[in-house]
Amino acid sequence: MIALPVWLLLSPANYFDAGESICPSKVFFGKECPGCGMTRATQHMIHFDFNEAWNFNKLSFFILPVLGFLYARIFYKFLKRVT
């Protein structure tokens, strides 16, 4: 549970920028879905590159805090159960 956030923090902000899209909507229909660019946007947000995050996906400014809260809650419950 700790390895993923540490890996994302240690990898560069543009780590996911290159490469082909794996979004089924983009691959099969050639149209972007509301989630397209979310991984790249959240990676840039983690590195405080908010302009680039906004360019990739504007929803990331809502999704990342919600995911962070849910992750923290699950981690807290895990720690509580272990101790």
Residue pairs with C-beta under 8 A, 6 or more apart in sequence:
1 74
1 75
1 78
5 71
8 43
8 46
9 46
9 47
11 43
12 47
13 43
13 44
13 46
13 47
13 49
13 52
14 43
14 44
15 43
16 39
16 40
16 43
17 40
21 27
21 36
23 32
23 33
23 35
23 36
25 31
25 32
25 33
25 36
26 32
26 33
26 36
34 59
35 57
35 59
36 57
37 56
37 57
37 60
38 56
38 57
38 59
38 60
38 63
40 56
40 57
41 52
41 53
41 54
41 56
41 57
41 59
41 60
41 64
42 53
42 60
42 63
42 64
42 67
44 50
44 52
44 53
44 56
45 53
45 60
45 61
45 64
46 64
53 60
53 61
54 60
54 61
